[in-house]
Amino acid sequence: MRYKCIKEMCLPKCDDNGFEIPNECGSVTVGSIWERDDETDLIGGDAHLDCLDPLDNTDLGWIEISSEMLSEYFVPIEG
């Protein structure tokens, strides 16, 4: 399922192995499109989301957040 960010948020950055990168944060921008991946769990979040480039659907990064944050910051979209 795809989601659209409706409220900007900042999260600690993690490397590809799920380890937090000290003193680095990334922001999730309003309007960005994310696809939920229920098969991946790198840091123990309830929802793993991959950001997709709207032009070619390439992966731009990932986040893992709680179910509560998913409901507060994102809305489901079709497609």
PDB file with one MODEL, atoms N, CA, C and O in Angstrom:
MODEL        1
ATOM      1  N   MET A   1       0.837  -1.165   0.000  1.00  0.00           N
ATOM      2  CA  MET A   1       0.000   0.000   0.000  1.00  0.00           C
ATOM      3  C   MET A   1       0.888   1.236   0.000  1.00  0.00           C
ATOM      4  O   MET A   1       1.953   1.253   0.618  1.00  0.00           O
ATOM      5  N   ARG A   2       0.436   2.269  -0.700  1.00  0.00           N
ATOM      6  CA  ARG A   2       1.175   3.531  -0.755  1.00  0.00           C
ATOM      7  C   ARG A   2       0.553   4.557   0.173  1.00  0.00           C
ATOM      8  O   ARG A   2      -0.653   4.563   0.422  1.00  0.00           O
ATOM      9  N   TYR A   3       1.433   5.436   0.681  1.00  0.00           N
ATOM     10  CA  TYR A   3       1.030   6.489   1.608  1.00  0.00           C
ATOM     11  C   TYR A   3       1.615   7.816   1.161  1.00  0.00           C
ATOM     12  O   TYR A   3       2.669   7.868   0.527  1.00  0.00           O
ATOM     13  N   LYS A   4       0.916   8.880   1.502  1.00  0.00           N
ATOM     14  CA  LYS A   4       1.378  10.234   1.226  1.00  0.00           C
ATOM     15  C   LYS A   4       1.595  10.941   2.557  1.00  0.00           C
ATOM     16  O   LYS A   4       0.740  10.879   3.440  1.00  0.00           O
ATOM     17  N   CYS A   5       2.728  11.610   2.706  1.00  0.00           N
ATOM     18  CA  CYS A   5       3.034  12.349   3.925  1.00  0.00           C
ATOM     19  C   CYS A   5       2.183  13.618   3.972  1.00  0.00           C
ATOM     20  O   CYS A   5       2.128  14.375   3.003  1.00  0.00           O
ATOM     21  N   ILE A   6       1.520  13.841   5.108  1.00  0.00           N
ATOM     22  CA  ILE A   6       0.662  15.018   5.257  1.00  0.00           C
ATOM     23  C   ILE A   6       1.188  15.995   6.310  1.00  0.00           C
ATOM     24  O   ILE A   6       0.621  17.069   6.503  1.00  0.00           O
ATOM     25  N   LYS A   7       2.285  15.614   6.994  1.00  0.00           N
ATOM     26  CA  LYS A   7       2.838  16.457   8.054  1.00  0.00           C
ATOM     27  C   LYS A   7       4.341  16.187   8.108  1.00  0.00           C
ATOM     28  O   LYS A   7       4.764  15.041   8.265  1.00  0.00           O
ATOM     29  N   GLU A   8       5.149  17.248   7.978  1.00  0.00           N
ATOM     30  CA  GLU A   8       6.599  17.070   7.957  1.00  0.00           C
ATOM     31  C   GLU A   8       7.090  16.491   9.276  1.00  0.00           C
ATOM     32  O   GLU A   8       6.569  16.803  10.347  1.00  0.00           O
ATOM     33  N   MET A   9       8.105  15.641   9.170  1.00  0.00           N
ATOM     34  CA  MET A   9       8.679  15.023  10.360  1.00  0.00           C
ATOM     35  C   MET A   9      10.185  14.875  10.196  1.00  0.00           C
ATOM     36  O   MET A   9      10.682  14.797   9.073  1.00  0.00           O
ATOM     37  N   CYS A  10      10.914  14.836  11.310  1.00  0.00           N
ATOM     38  CA  CYS A  10      12.354  14.606  11.333  1.00  0.00           C
ATOM     39  C   CYS A  10      12.625  13.320  12.107  1.00  0.00           C
ATOM     40  O   CYS A  10      12.059  13.087  13.176  1.00  0.00           O
ATOM     41  N   LEU A  11      13.495  12.497  11.549  1.00  0.00           N
ATOM     42  CA  LEU A  11      13.846  11.218  12.173  1.00  0.00           C
ATOM     43  C   LEU A  11      15.359  11.034  12.142  1.00  0.00           C
ATOM     44  O   LEU A  11      16.019  11.549  11.239  1.00  0.00           O
ATOM     45  N   PRO A  12      15.922  10.310  13.108  1.00  0.00           N
ATOM     46  CA  PRO A  12      17.350   9.990  13.048  1.00  0.00           C
ATOM     47  C   PRO A  12      17.637   9.149  11.799  1.00  0.00           C
ATOM     48  O   PRO A  12      16.850   8.272  11.442  1.00  0.00           O
ATOM     49  N   LYS A  13      18.759   9.419  11.142  1.00  0.00           N
ATOM     50  CA  LYS A  13      19.154   8.633   9.973  1.00  0.00           C
ATOM     51  C   LYS A  13      19.786   7.323  10.426  1.00  0.00           C
ATOM     52  O   LYS A  13      20.461   7.257  11.453  1.00  0.00           O
ATOM     53  N   CYS A  14      19.545   6.277   9.623  1.00  0.00           N
ATOM     54  CA  CYS A  14      20.140   4.962   9.859  1.00  0.00           C
ATOM     55  C   CYS A  14      20.859   4.516   8.597  1.00  0.00           C
ATOM     56  O   CYS A  14      20.493   4.905   7.487  1.00  0.00           O
ATOM     57  N   ASP A  15      21.890   3.692   8.780  1.00  0.00           N
ATOM     58  CA  ASP A  15      22.567   3.140   7.618  1.00  0.00           C
ATOM     59  C   ASP A  15      21.782   1.937   7.084  1.00  0.00           C
ATOM     60  O   ASP A  15      20.731   1.592   7.624  1.00  0.00           O
ATOM     61  N   ASP A  16      22.288   1.307   6.033  1.00  0.00           N
ATOM     62  CA  ASP A  16      21.573   0.190   5.408  1.00  0.00           C
ATOM     63  C   ASP A  16      21.484  -1.045   6.299  1.00  0.00           C
ATOM     64  O   ASP A  16      20.734  -1.975   6.002  1.00  0.00           O
ATOM     65  N   ASN A  17      22.249  -1.057   7.390  1.00  0.00           N
ATOM     66  CA  ASN A  17      22.200  -2.172   8.330  1.00  0.00           C
ATOM     67  C   ASN A  17      21.286  -1.886   9.515  1.00  0.00           C
ATOM     68  O   ASN A  17      21.149  -2.717  10.414  1.00  0.00           O
ATOM     69  N   GLY A  18      20.658  -0.705   9.517  1.00  0.00           N
ATOM     70  CA  GLY A  18      19.727  -0.363  10.581  1.00  0.00           C
ATOM     71  C   GLY A  18      20.350   0.318  11.781  1.00  0.00           C
ATOM     72  O   GLY A  18      19.672   0.527  12.787  1.00  0.00           O
ATOM     73  N   PHE A  19      21.632   0.674  11.700  1.00  0.00           N
ATOM     74  CA  PHE A  19      22.284   1.350  12.808  1.00  0.00           C
ATOM     75  C   PHE A  19      22.136   2.854  12.673  1.00  0.00           C
ATOM     76  O   PHE A  19      22.347   3.417  11.599  1.00  0.00           O
ATOM     77  N   GLU A  20      21.763   3.510  13.792  1.00  0.00           N
ATOM     78  CA  GLU A  20      21.582   4.956  13.780  1.00  0.00           C
ATOM     79  C   GLU A  20      22.918   5.646  13.512  1.00  0.00           C
ATOM     80  O   GLU A  20      23.945   5.272  14.078  1.00  0.00           O
ATOM     81  N   ILE A  21      22.893   6.659  12.640  1.00  0.00           N
ATOM     82  CA  ILE A  21      24.080   7.454  12.333  1.00  0.00           C
ATOM     83  C   ILE A  21      24.105   8.623  13.311  1.00  0.00           C
ATOM     84  O   ILE A  21      23.198   9.454  13.297  1.00  0.00           O
ATOM     85  N   PRO A  22      25.129   8.701  14.161  1.00  0.00           N
ATOM     86  CA  PRO A  22      25.170   9.746  15.193  1.00  0.00           C
ATOM     87  C   PRO A  22      25.076  11.158  14.599  1.00  0.00           C
ATOM     88  O   PRO A  22      25.713  11.476  13.595  1.00  0.00           O
ATOM     89  N   ASN A  23      24.277  11.974  15.241  1.00  0.00           N
ATOM     90  CA  ASN A  23      24.136  13.398  14.906  1.00  0.00           C
ATOM     91  C   ASN A  23      23.611  13.669  13.501  1.00  0.00           C
ATOM     92  O   ASN A  23      23.848  14.747  12.956  1.00  0.00           O
ATOM     93  N   GLU A  24      22.908  12.718  12.909  1.00  0.00           N
ATOM     94  CA  GLU A  24      22.330  12.945  11.581  1.00  0.00           C
ATOM     95  C   GLU A  24      20.830  12.675  11.617  1.00  0.00           C
ATOM     96  O   GLU A  24      20.371  11.641  12.102  1.00  0.00           O
ATOM     97  N   CYS A  25      20.084  13.641  11.088  1.00  0.00           N
ATOM     98  CA  CYS A  25      18.631  13.510  11.003  1.00  0.00           C
ATOM     99  C   CYS A  25      18.205  13.739   9.563  1.00  0.00           C
ATOM    100  O   CYS A  25      18.872  14.440   8.802  1.00  0.00           O
ATOM    101  N   GLY A  26      17.103  13.145   9.212  1.00  0.00           N
ATOM    102  CA  GLY A  26      16.532  13.349   7.889  1.00  0.00           C
ATOM    103  C   GLY A  26      15.091  13.796   8.031  1.00  0.00           C
ATOM    104  O   GLY A  26      14.416  13.451   9.001  1.00  0.00           O
ATOM    105  N   SER A  27      14.628  14.558   7.068  1.00  0.00           N
ATOM    106  CA  SER A  27      13.240  15.013   7.149  1.00  0.00           C
ATOM    107  C   SER A  27      12.400  14.313   6.093  1.00  0.00           C
ATOM    108  O   SER A  27      12.866  13.994   4.999  1.00  0.00           O
ATOM    109  N   VAL A  28      11.175  14.092   6.452  1.00  0.00           N
ATOM    110  CA  VAL A  28      10.180  13.536   5.546  1.00  0.00           C
ATOM    111  C   VAL A  28       9.292  14.707   5.147  1.00  0.00           C
ATOM    112  O   VAL A  28       8.658  15.329   6.000  1.00  0.00           O
ATOM    113  N   THR A  29       9.246  15.007   3.855  1.00  0.00           N
ATOM    114  CA  THR A  29       8.540  16.197   3.402  1.00  0.00           C
ATOM    115  C   THR A  29       7.081  15.908   3.071  1.00  0.00           C
ATOM    116  O   THR A  29       6.719  14.813   2.641  1.00  0.00           O
ATOM    117  N   VAL A  30       6.268  16.919   3.284  1.00  0.00           N
ATOM    118  CA  VAL A  30       4.848  16.838   2.959  1.00  0.00           C
ATOM    119  C   VAL A  30       4.706  16.580   1.461  1.00  0.00           C
ATOM    120  O   VAL A  30       5.376  17.216   0.647  1.00  0.00           O
ATOM    121  N   GLY A  31       3.838  15.651   1.108  1.00  0.00           N
ATOM    122  CA  GLY A  31       3.591  15.317  -0.284  1.00  0.00           C
ATOM    123  C   GLY A  31       4.425  14.168  -0.810  1.00  0.00           C
ATOM    124  O   GLY A  31       4.149  13.652  -1.893  1.00  0.00           O
ATOM    125  N   SER A  32       5.452  13.752  -0.058  1.00  0.00           N
ATOM    126  CA  SER A  32       6.271  12.632  -0.525  1.00  0.00           C
ATOM    127  C   SER A  32       5.454  11.341  -0.471  1.00  0.00           C
ATOM    128  O   SER A  32       4.578  11.169   0.377  1.00  0.00           O
ATOM    129  N   ILE A  33       5.770  10.437  -1.409  1.00  0.00           N
ATOM    130  CA  ILE A  33       5.031   9.177  -1.549  1.00  0.00           C
ATOM    131  C   ILE A  33       5.898   8.033  -1.030  1.00  0.00           C
ATOM    132  O   ILE A  33       7.084   7.934  -1.346  1.00  0.00           O
ATOM    133  N   TRP A  34       5.277   7.174  -0.228  1.00  0.00           N
ATOM    134  CA  TRP A  34       5.969   6.065   0.412  1.00  0.00           C
ATOM    135  C   TRP A  34       5.186   4.782   0.197  1.00  0.00           C
ATOM    136  O   TRP A  34       3.955   4.798   0.176  1.00  0.00           O
ATOM    137  N   GLU A  35       5.891   3.675   0.038  1.00  0.00           N
ATOM    138  CA  GLU A  35       5.251   2.370  -0.118  1.00  0.00           C
ATOM    139  C   GLU A  35       5.589   1.502   1.087  1.00  0.00           C
ATOM    140  O   GLU A  35       6.750   1.375   1.476  1.00  0.00           O
ATOM    141  N   ARG A  36       4.547   0.905   1.671  1.00  0.00           N
ATOM    142  CA  ARG A  36       4.747   0.059   2.852  1.00  0.00           C
ATOM    143  C   ARG A  36       5.301  -1.291   2.431  1.00  0.00           C
ATOM    144  O   ARG A  36       4.856  -1.890   1.452  1.00  0.00           O
ATOM    145  N   ASP A  37       6.287  -1.757   3.198  1.00  0.00           N
ATOM    146  CA  ASP A  37       6.923  -3.053   2.974  1.00  0.00           C
ATOM    147  C   ASP A  37       6.815  -3.846   4.266  1.00  0.00           C
ATOM    148  O   ASP A  37       7.617  -3.650   5.179  1.00  0.00           O
ATOM    149  N   ASP A  38       5.839  -4.734   4.355  1.00  0.00           N
ATOM    150  CA  ASP A  38       5.609  -5.501   5.578  1.00  0.00           C
ATOM    151  C   ASP A  38       6.599  -6.645   5.769  1.00  0.00           C
ATOM    152  O   ASP A  38       6.594  -7.296   6.814  1.00  0.00           O
ATOM    153  N   GLU A  39       7.446  -6.897   4.778  1.00  0.00           N
ATOM    154  CA  GLU A  39       8.406  -7.993   4.891  1.00  0.00           C
ATOM    155  C   GLU A  39       9.756  -7.540   5.439  1.00  0.00           C
ATOM    156  O   GLU A  39      10.589  -8.374   5.793  1.00  0.00           O
ATOM    157  N   THR A  40       9.982  -6.224   5.514  1.00  0.00           N
ATOM    158  CA  THR A  40      11.261  -5.703   5.983  1.00  0.00           C
ATOM    159  C   THR A  40      11.093  -5.077   7.360  1.00  0.00           C
ATOM    160  O   THR A  40      10.152  -4.321   7.602  1.00  0.00           O
ATOM    161  N   ASP A  41      12.022  -5.403   8.263  1.00  0.00           N
ATOM    162  CA  ASP A  41      12.042  -4.833   9.603  1.00  0.00           C
ATOM    163  C   ASP A  41      13.505  -4.721  10.017  1.00  0.00           C
ATOM    164  O   ASP A  41      14.111  -5.697  10.460  1.00  0.00           O
ATOM    165  N   LEU A  42      14.071  -3.509   9.867  1.00  0.00           N
ATOM    166  CA  LEU A  42      15.482  -3.324  10.175  1.00  0.00           C
ATOM    167  C   LEU A  42      15.729  -2.803  11.580  1.00  0.00           C
ATOM    168  O   LEU A  42      16.733  -3.155  12.199  1.00  0.00           O
ATOM    169  N   ILE A  43      14.825  -1.963  12.099  1.00  0.00           N
ATOM    170  CA  ILE A  43      15.079  -1.354  13.401  1.00  0.00           C
ATOM    171  C   ILE A  43      13.917  -1.541  14.375  1.00  0.00           C
ATOM    172  O   ILE A  43      13.891  -0.908  15.430  1.00  0.00           O
ATOM    173  N   GLY A  44      12.965  -2.393  14.036  1.00  0.00           N
ATOM    174  CA  GLY A  44      11.902  -2.720  14.969  1.00  0.00           C
ATOM    175  C   GLY A  44      10.682  -1.830  14.920  1.00  0.00           C
ATOM    176  O   GLY A  44       9.886  -1.836  15.859  1.00  0.00           O
ATOM    177  N   GLY A  45      10.508  -1.065  13.858  1.00  0.00           N
ATOM    178  CA  GLY A  45       9.314  -0.231  13.732  1.00  0.00           C
ATOM    179  C   GLY A  45       8.105  -1.049  13.323  1.00  0.00           C
ATOM    180  O   GLY A  45       8.243  -2.138  12.766  1.00  0.00           O
ATOM    181  N   ASP A  46       6.918  -0.524  13.598  1.00  0.00           N
ATOM    182  CA  ASP A  46       5.686  -1.204  13.200  1.00  0.00           C
ATOM    183  C   ASP A  46       5.482  -1.166  11.691  1.00  0.00           C
ATOM    184  O   ASP A  46       4.934  -2.101  11.107  1.00  0.00           O
ATOM    185  N   ALA A  47       5.930  -0.066  11.056  1.00  0.00           N
ATOM    186  CA  ALA A  47       5.723   0.111   9.610  1.00  0.00           C
ATOM    187  C   ALA A  47       7.042   0.491   8.949  1.00  0.00           C
ATOM    188  O   ALA A  47       7.674   1.473   9.338  1.00  0.00           O
ATOM    189  N   HIS A  48       7.459  -0.285   7.951  1.00  0.00           N
ATOM    190  CA  HIS A  48       8.633   0.020   7.141  1.00  0.00           C
ATOM    191  C   HIS A  48       8.116   0.644   5.852  1.00  0.00           C
ATOM    192  O   HIS A  48       7.309   0.040   5.145  1.00  0.00           O
ATOM    193  N   LEU A  49       8.584   1.859   5.544  1.00  0.00           N
ATOM    194  CA  LEU A  49       8.145   2.576   4.347  1.00  0.00           C
ATOM    195  C   LEU A  49       9.347   2.910   3.483  1.00  0.00           C
ATOM    196  O   LEU A  49      10.374   3.368   3.985  1.00  0.00           O
ATOM    197  N   ASP A  50       9.218   2.680   2.179  1.00  0.00           N
ATOM    198  CA  ASP A  50      10.235   3.052   1.204  1.00  0.00           C
ATOM    199  C   ASP A  50       9.729   4.251   0.418  1.00  0.00           C
ATOM    200  O   ASP A  50       8.596   4.252  -0.062  1.00  0.00           O
ATOM    201  N   CYS A  51      10.576   5.277   0.286  1.00  0.00           N
ATOM    202  CA  CYS A  51      10.191   6.466  -0.476  1.00  0.00           C
ATOM    203  C   CYS A  51      10.427   6.206  -1.956  1.00  0.00           C
ATOM    204  O   CYS A  51      11.462   5.663  -2.342  1.00  0.00           O
ATOM    205  N   LEU A  52       9.463   6.597  -2.780  1.00  0.00           N
ATOM    206  CA  LEU A  52       9.537   6.357  -4.215  1.00  0.00           C
ATOM    207  C   LEU A  52       9.638   7.665  -4.985  1.00  0.00           C
ATOM    208  O   LEU A  52       8.931   8.628  -4.688  1.00  0.00           O
ATOM    209  N   ASP A  53      10.522   7.693  -5.975  1.00  0.00           N
ATOM    210  CA  ASP A  53      10.605   8.834  -6.876  1.00  0.00           C
ATOM    211  C   ASP A  53       9.355   8.816  -7.746  1.00  0.00           C
ATOM    212  O   ASP A  53       9.075   7.801  -8.383  1.00  0.00           O
ATOM    213  N   PRO A  54       8.592   9.909  -7.793  1.00  0.00           N
ATOM    214  CA  PRO A  54       7.335   9.898  -8.547  1.00  0.00           C
ATOM    215  C   PRO A  54       7.508   9.739 -10.054  1.00  0.00           C
ATOM    216  O   PRO A  54       6.556   9.372 -10.743  1.00  0.00           O
ATOM    217  N   LEU A  55       8.701  10.008 -10.579  1.00  0.00           N
ATOM    218  CA  LEU A  55       8.913   9.899 -12.022  1.00  0.00           C
ATOM    219  C   LEU A  55       9.186   8.475 -12.481  1.00  0.00           C
ATOM    220  O   LEU A  55       8.695   8.049 -13.526  1.00  0.00           O
ATOM    221  N   ASP A  56       9.977   7.736 -11.693  1.00  0.00           N
ATOM    222  CA  ASP A  56      10.339   6.396 -12.157  1.00  0.00           C
ATOM    223  C   ASP A  56      10.229   5.314 -11.082  1.00  0.00           C
ATOM    224  O   ASP A  56      10.685   4.190 -11.293  1.00  0.00           O
ATOM    225  N   ASN A  57       9.633   5.636  -9.935  1.00  0.00           N
ATOM    226  CA  ASN A  57       9.434   4.688  -8.839  1.00  0.00           C
ATOM    227  C   ASN A  57      10.725   4.118  -8.262  1.00  0.00           C
ATOM    228  O   ASN A  57      10.690   3.051  -7.648  1.00  0.00           O
ATOM    229  N   THR A  58      11.875   4.795  -8.436  1.00  0.00           N
ATOM    230  CA  THR A  58      13.101   4.311  -7.821  1.00  0.00           C
ATOM    231  C   THR A  58      13.085   4.621  -6.331  1.00  0.00           C
ATOM    232  O   THR A  58      12.481   5.600  -5.894  1.00  0.00           O
ATOM    233  N   ASP A  59      13.750   3.785  -5.568  1.00  0.00           N
ATOM    234  CA  ASP A  59      13.790   3.897  -4.115  1.00  0.00           C
ATOM    235  C   ASP A  59      14.690   5.062  -3.721  1.00  0.00           C
ATOM    236  O   ASP A  59      15.845   5.132  -4.142  1.00  0.00           O
ATOM    237  N   LEU A  60      14.156   5.979  -2.909  1.00  0.00           N
ATOM    238  CA  LEU A  60      14.920   7.141  -2.444  1.00  0.00           C
ATOM    239  C   LEU A  60      15.323   7.037  -0.977  1.00  0.00           C
ATOM    240  O   LEU A  60      15.957   7.949  -0.447  1.00  0.00           O
ATOM    241  N   GLY A  61      14.970   5.956  -0.323  1.00  0.00           N
ATOM    242  CA  GLY A  61      15.304   5.780   1.086  1.00  0.00           C
ATOM    243  C   GLY A  61      14.179   5.085   1.822  1.00  0.00           C
ATOM    244  O   GLY A  61      13.150   4.759   1.231  1.00  0.00           O
ATOM    245  N   TRP A  62      14.372   4.858   3.109  1.00  0.00           N
ATOM    246  CA  TRP A  62      13.372   4.153   3.896  1.00  0.00           C
ATOM    247  C   TRP A  62      13.292   4.740   5.300  1.00  0.00           C
ATOM    248  O   TRP A  62      14.215   5.404   5.773  1.00  0.00           O
ATOM    249  N   ILE A  63      12.162   4.477   5.952  1.00  0.00           N
ATOM    250  CA  ILE A  63      11.971   4.821   7.356  1.00  0.00           C
ATOM    251  C   ILE A  63      11.203   3.680   8.013  1.00  0.00           C
ATOM    252  O   ILE A  63      10.507   2.915   7.346  1.00  0.00           O
ATOM    253  N   GLU A  64      11.341   3.581   9.317  1.00  0.00           N
ATOM    254  CA  GLU A  64      10.494   2.680  10.101  1.00  0.00           C
ATOM    255  C   GLU A  64       9.919   3.488  11.247  1.00  0.00           C
ATOM    256  O   GLU A  64      10.642   4.148  11.992  1.00  0.00           O
ATOM    257  N   ILE A  65       8.595   3.420  11.371  1.00  0.00           N
ATOM    258  CA  ILE A  65       7.896   4.228  12.371  1.00  0.00           C
ATOM    259  C   ILE A  65       6.834   3.389  13.066  1.00  0.00           C
ATOM    260  O   ILE A  65       6.512   2.281  12.638  1.00  0.00           O
ATOM    261  N   SER A  66       6.303   3.939  14.137  1.00  0.00           N
ATOM    262  CA  SER A  66       5.237   3.270  14.872  1.00  0.00           C
ATOM    263  C   SER A  66       3.915   3.388  14.112  1.00  0.00           C
ATOM    264  O   SER A  66       3.781   4.220  13.215  1.00  0.00           O
ATOM    265  N   SER A  67       2.963   2.569  14.468  1.00  0.00           N
ATOM    266  CA  SER A  67       1.621   2.647  13.875  1.00  0.00           C
ATOM    267  C   SER A  67       0.980   4.002  14.146  1.00  0.00           C
ATOM    268  O   SER A  67       0.275   4.549  13.299  1.00  0.00           O
ATOM    269  N   GLU A  68       1.236   4.540  15.347  1.00  0.00           N
ATOM    270  CA  GLU A  68       0.682   5.840  15.702  1.00  0.00           C
ATOM    271  C   GLU A  68       1.226   6.942  14.797  1.00  0.00           C
ATOM    272  O   GLU A  68       0.474   7.810  14.353  1.00  0.00           O
ATOM    273  N   MET A  69       2.532   6.911  14.522  1.00  0.00           N
ATOM    274  CA  MET A  69       3.128   7.913  13.632  1.00  0.00           C
ATOM    275  C   MET A  69       2.612   7.757  12.206  1.00  0.00           C
ATOM    276  O   MET A  69       2.397   8.747  11.506  1.00  0.00           O
ATOM    277  N   LEU A  70       2.417   6.517  11.780  1.00  0.00           N
ATOM    278  CA  LEU A  70       1.872   6.281  10.446  1.00  0.00           C
ATOM    279  C   LEU A  70       0.505   6.948  10.310  1.00  0.00           C
ATOM    280  O   LEU A  70       0.226   7.589   9.296  1.00  0.00           O
ATOM    281  N   SER A  71      -0.338   6.802  11.314  1.00  0.00           N
ATOM    282  CA  SER A  71      -1.672   7.403  11.287  1.00  0.00           C
ATOM    283  C   SER A  71      -1.636   8.923  11.361  1.00  0.00           C
ATOM    284  O   SER A  71      -2.467   9.599  10.755  1.00  0.00           O
ATOM    285  N   GLU A  72      -0.671   9.459  12.104  1.00  0.00           N
ATOM    286  CA  GLU A  72      -0.594  10.916  12.300  1.00  0.00           C
ATOM    287  C   GLU A  72       0.028  11.634  11.117  1.00  0.00           C
ATOM    288  O   GLU A  72      -0.405  12.734  10.772  1.00  0.00           O
ATOM    289  N   TYR A  73       1.025  11.045  10.490  1.00  0.00           N
ATOM    290  CA  TYR A  73       1.817  11.729   9.472  1.00  0.00           C
ATOM    291  C   TYR A  73       1.516  11.322   8.038  1.00  0.00           C
ATOM    292  O   TYR A  73       1.982  11.981   7.108  1.00  0.00           O
ATOM    293  N   PHE A  74       0.754  10.261   7.832  1.00  0.00           N
ATOM    294  CA  PHE A  74       0.517   9.745   6.491  1.00  0.00           C
ATOM    295  C   PHE A  74      -0.961   9.410   6.260  1.00  0.00           C
ATOM    296  O   PHE A  74      -1.701   9.110   7.196  1.00  0.00           O
ATOM    297  N   VAL A  75      -1.365   9.469   4.992  1.00  0.00           N
ATOM    298  CA  VAL A  75      -2.687   8.987   4.584  1.00  0.00           C
ATOM    299  C   VAL A  75      -2.481   7.986   3.467  1.00  0.00           C
ATOM    300  O   VAL A  75      -1.597   8.167   2.630  1.00  0.00           O
ATOM    301  N   PRO A  76      -3.286   6.925   3.441  1.00  0.00           N
ATOM    302  CA  PRO A  76      -3.181   5.950   2.350  1.00  0.00           C
ATOM    303  C   PRO A  76      -3.658   6.557   1.041  1.00  0.00           C
ATOM    304  O   PRO A  76      -4.581   7.372   1.019  1.00  0.00           O
ATOM    305  N   ILE A  77      -3.017   6.150  -0.051  1.00  0.00           N
ATOM    306  CA  ILE A  77      -3.437   6.594  -1.386  1.00  0.00           C
ATOM    307  C   ILE A  77      -3.567   5.377  -2.290  1.00  0.00           C
ATOM    308  O   ILE A  77      -3.004   4.320  -2.006  1.00  0.00           O
ATOM    309  N   GLU A  78      -4.296   5.529  -3.356  1.00  0.00           N
ATOM    310  CA  GLU A  78      -4.466   4.430  -4.320  1.00  0.00           C
ATOM    311  C   GLU A  78      -3.274   4.371  -5.255  1.00  0.00           C
ATOM    312  O   GLU A  78      -2.598   5.371  -5.497  1.00  0.00           O
ATOM    313  N   GLY A  79      -3.031   3.162  -5.778  1.00  0.00           N
ATOM    314  CA  GLY A  79      -2.003   3.000  -6.799  1.00  0.00           C
ATOM    315  C   GLY A  79      -0.758   2.414  -6.334  1.00  0.00           C
ATOM    316  O   GLY A  79       0.172   2.235  -7.120  1.00  0.00           O
TER     317      GLY A  79
ENDMDL
END
